[in-house]
Amino acid sequence: MQAITVRDRKALDLTLTDLPHPHAAENDVIVRVHAAGFTRGELEWPGTWTDRAGNDRTPSVPGHEVSGVVAELGYGTTGLTVGQRVFGLADWTRNGTLAEYVAVEARNLAPLPTGIDHVTAAALPISGLTAWQALFDHAHLEAGQTVLIHGVGGAVGSVAAQLALEVGAHVIGTGRSSGQAFADELGVHEFVALEGENLENVGEVDVVLDVLGGDIRDRSTALVRPGGTLVTIPDPPTVHPRNGRAIFFVVEPNRAQLTELATRLHNGTLRPLVTSVRPLTEAATAFTTPGRTIIKLTND
């Protein structure tokens, strides 16, 4: 099969390579990849370069979001069938989804309803699960609360805004001033342009969802009202709210949450961010292109 591989951590030599068909281990599913997503930062993650035991595993295949069709079941795999449409999140320390086929633990996949195209589905697992887990598992966002979402125009931020609005929260989004039109399209109640506006004028909020890190995250701690929560995903916080919580987490696969997200895709109440679609042959250059790119491997 063909796949994008990377061998040299310093050179980041992403190349199209012929690799053996993946092996279906116990409780695995082999997915024929129809569309795949990736995160540019994953080339810096330890799991891209070493396995769980710390051994070098290059050449490795990047990409962790997948939408496709079940091609093969490993021993003991239950809950899915050959030929079924699925989408989900591949393991961080195994070969990923920028390939014609990928081996994934069955529990990391959810059925993909008919009517949802593979490109849209492939754009959702990381951003959707991150937003869901940040808002509901960690921050326990409820109707009537106020949430400040940094980077509202990005993949995670835009999904988080839609989920927060659905639950009945007051949503304040931040980003570059050029992103205000998109924020308005999402329906956020307020928008703060980080280039010029004073973040401190936002006032107290119940939840801060931070995808930017650094100074913006640290300044946001002062905005968390007593009992509130700051959730951050770039790295652990260095400053904590005076009377609230600060949580750093790494997204985890969750079939039930993927199913909830798929339901929203199907009924049209959620749409993930996709700025461009490219074939597998152009996946290497997509890592250096701004925006949210999905790699499409089939014509359906």
BAMAR-371262 format. One record per residue (C-alpha): residue number from 1; residue in three letters; x, y, z. Coordinates in pm, whole numbers, plus 50000, padded with zeros to 5 digits. Last residue first. Example, Ala and Ser with C-alpha at 12.3 -4.5 7.8 and 13.67 -1.06 7.14 Angstrom:
2	ser	51367	49894	50714
1	ala	51230	49550	50780
# end
This chain:
300	asp	48349	50860	49694
299	asn	48661	50928	49486
298	thr	48908	50775	49727
297	leu	49218	50892	49917
296	lys	49114	51235	50043
295	ile	49357	51418	50272
294	ile	49193	51687	50485
293	thr	49356	52027	50522
292	arg	49270	52276	50799
291	gly	49447	52603	50731
290	pro	49803	52708	50658
289	thr	50019	52491	50429
288	thr	50340	52337	50561
287	phe	50196	51996	50649
286	ala	49998	52002	50325
285	thr	50324	51966	50132
284	ala	50362	51608	50251
283	ala	49997	51524	50189
282	glu	50014	51611	49819
281	thr	50032	51254	49685
280	leu	49761	51155	49934
279	pro	49513	51379	49753
278	arg	49416	51723	49884
277	val	49112	51887	50043
276	ser	49118	52245	50168
275	thr	48971	52472	50436
274	val	48778	52217	50642
273	leu	48637	52320	50981
272	pro	48389	52086	51142
271	arg	48013	52127	51100
270	leu	47758	52071	51372
269	thr	47380	52112	51384
268	gly	47322	51945	51047
267	asn	47124	51643	51164
266	his	47391	51398	51049
265	leu	47682	51598	51182
264	arg	47508	51625	51519
263	thr	47450	51250	51529
262	ala	47815	51196	51435
261	leu	47922	51403	51736
260	glu	47715	51192	51972
259	thr	47857	50876	51815
258	leu	48210	51009	51855
257	gln	48128	51072	52221
256	ala	48015	50713	52271
255	arg	48319	50578	52086
254	asn	48573	50764	52299
253	pro	48934	50814	52195
252	glu	49128	51039	52435
251	val	49232	51403	52406
250	val	49532	51512	52610
249	phe	49460	51722	52916
248	phe	49564	52036	53102
247	ile	49333	52164	53373
246	ala	49334	52490	53569
245	arg	49084	52519	53851
244	gly	48927	52815	54029
243	asn	48978	53058	54315
242	arg	49305	53229	54221
241	pro	49317	53091	53868
240	his	49643	52909	53795
239	val	49961	53023	53620
238	thr	50213	52790	53454
237	pro	49951	52583	53275
236	pro	50041	52242	53132
235	asp	50086	52238	52752
234	pro	49893	52313	52430
233	ile	49554	52176	52554
232	thr	49418	52416	52815
231	val	49107	52409	53033
230	leu	49046	52702	53268
229	thr	48770	52630	53517
228	gly	48533	52827	53739
227	gly	48465	52798	54111
226	pro	48543	53164	54170
225	arg	48537	53351	53836
224	val	48801	53279	53574
223	leu	48912	53606	53414
222	ala	49244	53628	53602
221	thr	49346	53292	53452
220	ser	49308	53443	53106
219	arg	49634	53635	53132
218	asp	49826	53306	53155
217	arg	49645	53155	52857
216	ile	49708	53459	52638
215	asp	50072	53475	52750
214	gly	50155	53122	52644
213	gly	49891	52873	52538
212	leu	49686	52899	52220
211	val	49415	52631	52247
210	asp	49255	52767	52564
209	leu	48900	52693	52673
208	val	48808	52934	52953
207	val	48503	52852	53162
206	asp	48283	53038	53411
205	val	48370	53385	53288
204	glu	48463	53711	53460
203	gly	48513	54027	53260
202	val	48595	54054	52890
201	asn	48778	54382	52950
200	glu	49089	54187	53052
199	leu	49141	54081	52693
198	asn	49206	54439	52592
197	glu	49150	54467	52220
196	gly	49427	54518	51968
195	glu	49573	54203	51824
194	leu	49355	53961	52024
193	ala	49034	54053	51846
192	val	48756	53976	52095
191	phe	48425	53839	51966
190	glu	48091	53830	52146
189	his	47773	53623	52118
188	val	47916	53349	51899
187	gly	47684	53255	51613
186	leu	47919	53047	51399
185	glu	47876	53301	51120
184	asp	47973	53578	51360
183	ala	48291	53388	51442
182	phe	48360	53350	51070
181	ala	48318	53723	51017
180	gln	48540	53796	51319
179	gly	48832	53592	51192
178	ser	49022	53878	51030
177	ser	49047	54040	51374
176	arg	49266	53753	51486
175	gly	49117	53529	51750
174	thr	48883	53528	52045
173	gly	48535	53389	52106
172	ile	48284	53471	52377
171	val	48000	53221	52409
170	his	47701	53248	52644
169	ala	47604	52887	52710
168	gly	47283	52716	52600
167	val	47401	52360	52536
166	glu	47390	52414	52161
165	leu	47594	52733	52190
164	ala	47867	52545	52374
163	leu	47873	52269	52113
162	gln	47898	52517	51826
161	ala	48169	52719	51999
160	ala	48368	52406	52079
159	val	48357	52300	51714
158	ser	48494	52638	51606
157	gly	48761	52638	51876
156	val	48894	52292	51797
155	ala	48945	52348	51422
154	gly	49033	52716	51441
153	gly	48819	53030	51425
152	val	48743	53027	51797
151	gly	49113	53049	51877
150	his	49045	53119	52243
149	ile	48703	53018	52369
148	leu	48564	53214	52665
147	val	48264	53038	52817
146	thr	47976	53200	53005
145	gln	47724	52985	53194
144	gly	47352	52987	53126
143	ala	47334	52625	53019
142	glu	47611	52412	53165
141	leu	47983	52354	53111
140	his	48129	52070	53317
139	ala	48485	52205	53267
138	his	48661	51868	53242
137	asp	48417	51618	53090
136	phe	48181	51873	52933
135	leu	48376	52157	52779
134	ala	48723	52007	52742
133	gln	48600	51655	52660
132	trp	48362	51777	52391
131	ala	48610	52023	52236
130	thr	48891	51768	52226
129	leu	48659	51496	52095
128	gly	48536	51718	51813
127	ser	48873	51863	51717
126	ile	49049	51526	51721
125	pro	48771	51319	51561
124	leu	48604	51578	51332
123	ala	48787	51648	51007
122	ala	48775	51284	50896
121	ala	48395	51291	50913
120	thr	48368	51589	50680
119	val	48599	51428	50426
118	his	48419	51094	50456
117	asp	48078	51229	50360
116	ile	47792	51201	50606
115	gly	47478	51072	50438
114	thr	47495	50720	50574
113	pro	47589	50723	50940
112	leu	47951	50662	51042
111	pro	47985	50387	51300
110	ala	48235	50466	51574
109	leu	48605	50386	51602
108	asn	48852	50392	51892
107	arg	48699	50077	52046
106	ala	48798	49882	51734
105	glu	49167	49947	51790
104	val	49302	50082	51463
103	ala	49511	49930	51182
102	val	49539	50163	50881
101	tyr	49495	50121	50506
100	glu	49558	50350	50208
99	ala	49789	50565	50417
98	leu	49794	50901	50591
97	thr	49604	50737	50879
96	gly	49865	50656	51136
95	asn	50128	50402	51222
94	arg	50118	50331	51593
93	thr	50212	50540	51897
92	trp	49925	50792	51898
91	asp	49656	50529	51833
90	ala	49409	50613	51555
89	leu	49098	50825	51615
88	gly	48759	50775	51461
87	phe	48539	50711	51163
86	val	48343	50411	51039
85	arg	48147	50285	50738
84	gln	48083	49910	50765
83	gly	48212	49675	50494
82	val	48345	49419	50741
81	thr	48155	49442	51068
80	leu	48189	49633	51396
79	gly	48088	49555	51755
78	thr	48333	49272	51811
77	thr	48702	49211	51745
76	gly	48828	48886	51899
75	tyr	49090	48818	51633
74	gly	49134	49114	51400
73	leu	48866	49235	51163
72	glu	48926	49333	50801
71	ala	48823	49596	50547
70	val	48614	49829	50766
69	val	48530	50136	50559
68	gly	48664	50489	50584
67	ser	48708	50798	50796
66	val	49030	50855	50982
65	glu	49199	51100	51214
64	his	49546	51014	51345
63	gly	49792	51126	51080
62	pro	50160	51035	51060
61	val	50309	50710	50922
60	ser	50637	50607	51082
59	pro	50964	50505	50924
58	thr	51058	50494	51202
57	arg	50961	50296	51510
56	asp	51245	50376	51750
55	asn	51189	50198	52080
54	gly	51046	50382	52380
53	ala	50838	50089	52502
52	arg	50514	50254	52389
51	asp	50657	50301	52039
50	thr	50891	50578	51933
49	trp	50901	50852	51667
48	thr	50546	50978	51623
47	gly	50469	50887	51983
46	pro	50725	51143	52106
45	trp	50514	51427	51959
44	glu	50695	51692	51753
43	leu	50568	51570	51416
42	glu	50225	51571	51581
41	gly	50222	51950	51580
40	arg	50095	51963	51223
39	thr	49777	51779	51317
38	phe	49639	51526	51071
37	gly	49318	51426	50901
36	ala	49232	51132	50680
35	ala	48981	51042	50410
34	his	48874	50717	50242
33	val	49104	50493	50443
32	arg	49041	50120	50414
31	val	49021	50040	50782
30	ile	49182	49734	50937
29	val	49012	49677	51273
28	asp	49193	49559	51583
27	asn	49067	49361	51882
26	glu	49369	49127	51859
25	ala	49618	49250	51601
24	ala	49524	49328	51241
23	his	49850	49356	51046
22	pro	49903	49654	50815
21	his	49963	49600	50440
20	pro	50333	49638	50372
19	leu	50462	49986	50285
18	asp	50524	50172	49958
17	thr	50630	50530	50031
16	leu	50517	50888	49967
15	thr	50762	51111	50153
14	leu	50773	51338	50457
13	asp	51136	51416	50531
12	leu	51107	51596	50864
11	ala	51478	51682	50842
10	lys	51543	51679	51215
9	arg	51315	51392	51313
8	asp	51429	51182	51019
7	arg	51212	50894	50900
6	val	50868	51027	50803
5	thr	50618	50828	50602
4	ile	50318	50903	50379
3	ala	50154	50582	50270
2	gln	50100	50364	49966
1	met	50000	50000	50000
# end
